[in-house]
Amino acid sequence: MIGSASISLSDVYIDFPVFNSASMSLKNRILHTASGGMLDKKHTGIVIVRSLQQINIQLKAGERLGIVGHNGSGKTTLLRVISGIYRPVHGTVRVNGNCISLININLGIDPEATGRENVKLRATMMGISPAQIREQMDEIIDFSGLGEFIEMPFRTYSSGMQLRLAFSVSSCISPQILVMDEWLSTGDKDFKARAEQRMNAIVSKTEILVLASHSCELLSRTCNRVIWLDHGKIIMDGPAEDVLAKYFT
């Protein structure tokens, strides 16, 4: 159903245990500083780092959510929660709709496999059916511009060729919900222009976009709502222009 996608996070908390650190006072002090003091030590001596707390977000079709915050503020953790990679220790997460995560476009890549085999591997990890992969294979290879190199092992590719293949297969989808950590754009001038055009086309078809970025210009151009995270807490949530004006001052 068109316009049926939604995301609901209610009172979400994410904790990470740090093992064998009870006696490491220097490490504990560093963790305490880095996490804004959000540490808890269990009776077993295991240190718990709280990455997210009291996260309440409701998203419906048509929303383009940007996420800002300093490194370590919880942006990537939040993206992974929405993507279903992390489960909260408290609270609920409900995602309705086909959700694709482009947090790590190299996930599922096997250096020893050929480019063609890696298209199948990466696409399968993204939830694309074998029939869809066969249908889109030629288009993916053509977009990558790898030509006959598609039959060579991935490890023999230059870094630019590797990124072009990873991007080509990762951007062959049209999900209801798209979760991204920074904007996908790579390669030489010609490929970069085609990549930008493809990303704009994907986003225009996506019902909900969740994008973490450090770029004020990108977020202003792409998002209609922005959340500001700091030490795992939502500091501000509102129209993109209002939050960005506060965050980037």
N, C-alpha and C positions, 0 to 999 in steps of 0.2 A: 504493500500500500504506500503510495506516494505521500511523503510528509509524516510518516509514522515513527521515525527514529526519535529516541529520547535517551537521556542519560540522567541518572539520579544517584548522587552520593549523599548519604545521610550519616552525620556524626562519625566520619571515617577516621580511624587511627591506624598508623603503620609503625611497627617497631622492628628493629633489627638487633639480634643478639650479637655481642662481641665476646667470643670465647677466650679463655685463658688470659684474661686481662686484669684479674683482681689484684695482682701484685705489681702491676706495671703502672706505677703512680704517674710517670711522665706521660704515658699514653693516655691515661684517664684524664689528665689535665687538658691534653690536646683535644680529646673527644669532647670534653665538657665545654671548651671554648668553641669548637667547630659546630656543635649542636645547639649553641645558645643556652647551655645548661640543661637541656632536656635529656638527662640521663637518669637511669634508675638501676640500682644494683640489687639483684635477687640474692636470697640467702645462700645460693650455690656459688656466689662470686661472679656470676655472669653479668656483664654490663649490658644494659638495654639502651639502645639509641632510638629515640622517638623521631622518626622522619616526617610524619604528618600527624596533625591532631585537629580535631573538631572541623573536619572538612565537610561543608555542606554546599553542594552544587546541584542545580537543576538546569538541564539543557533540553531544548526542544528543536524540532526541525527549523532550519533557517538561521540558527545561531552559528556565529564564527567566533570561537573563544580563543583569545590569546592568553598566554601565561608568561609573566615576567617575574624576575627575582634573581638575586645574586647566585653565584655558584654554591651549591649545597643548600639552597633554600627549599628544595623538595620538588622542583619542576619535573624532572625525569621520573621520580618516584610516582608523582600524580599521573603522569602519562601511562606508566606501567600498570597502575591500579585500574585506570579506565580501560586499558587494553586487556585486562584479565591476567596479566603476568604476576602481579602481587595480589594477595588477599588480605583484607584488613584484619587486625586483631580485635577490632571493635567497629561497629557500624555496618551499614549495608551499601552495596554497589549494585545498581541495576542498569544494564545497557540493553536497550531494545533496538535491534537493527543490525545489519551486517557491518562489523567494525574491522577495519584494517589498520595495522600499526606500521608506520614507516620510521620507527625510532632508530633501528639499525638495519640499513638496507643490505649489509653484507651477511646478515644472519642466514644460515643455511647454505652458505657457499663452501664448496669443497675444492681446495686448491689443486688436487690431483685429478679431478673430473674435468671433462671438456666443458666448453662454454654452453653447448646445447644441453648437456646433462645438468649443468648448474641452473639453467632456466627452469628445468623440471623440478629440481630440488627446492629452489627458492619459491617458486610458484606454489608448490605443494604445501610448504610451510605457511604460506599466506592464505591457505584454505581454498585455492583454486582447483577445480576438479580436473582430472586427466583429460576429459573431453574439451574443456575450455583451454587447457594448455596446448593441446594439439591444434585447436582452432586459431590460437593467437601466436603460435611459435614463429611462423614466417614474419609476422609483423614486428614481433619483439626483436628478432635477429636483424631485420632491415633497419629498425630504428637505432639499434646499437652501432650500426656501421662497421661491424667486425668482419663481415664477408666470410672468407674461407677460414679465418682464425677461429670461428665458432666451433670447429672440430678439434681445436688444439686444447691442451690442458690449461686451466685457468691460471696456474702458477707461471706460465710462460708469457702472460699478458703484461704490458706496462701498467703502471698504476692508473693511467688515464683510461686504458681499455677496460680494466677491471671495474672502474667506477661507471663507465658507460654501460656495461652489461648489467651490473647490479641495478642501476637506475632504470634501465629499459624494462627489466622484468618486474621491478617493484612498482612501477608506475603504469602497469598495464591493466589496472583495476578501476572500477567505478563503484566504490563502496557507499553505503548510506552514511557511515561515520568514518572519518579519516583522522588519525592521531599522528602528529608529526613533531619531531624534535629538530627544529630549524627547517628551513626551506631546502628542498632537494634541487640542486643546480650544480652541474659539473661539466668538465670537458673543455674543448676548445671553443672559440667564439661561435662557430656555426652550431655545434651541438648544444652549447649553453642556451642559445636562442630557441632551439627546438624544445629543449628541456623545460624552459620557462613557459613556452606556449602549452606544452602538455600539462604541466602542473596547474596552470590557470584553468584549463579545460576540466581537469579532474575535480578541482575545488568547486567550480561552478555547478557541477552535477551532484556534489556531496551535500547531503542534508545537514550534517553537523560536522564542523571542522574544529579540532582542538590542536593548537599550534603553540609550542614553547619557543621563544626566540629572544635574542638580545637586541634585535633591530627595531628601533622605533618606527622607521619608515615602512618596513614590511608589515608590522602589526597594524599601523594606521591604515595601510592600503588594503589589508586582507580581513581584518577582524572588526566586528561590531561590538564586542564585549571583551574586557580584559580582567584577569584576576592577578593580583599582586601577592606573591608568596614571600614569607620571611620566616626562616627557621621552622618550616613546616606548618605555618599558620597563614590563613588568608587575612592579609592586612587591608585590602581594598578590593571590591568587586563592583564593576559598573560599566557604563559606556566607555568604549575604547579611548575616546579623546580625553575623558576626564581622568581615567587611571594613568594613562601614558603621560599626561601633563604633570601629574604628581610624581610619578616614578622617575622620570627622566630629568627632573629639575635638580 
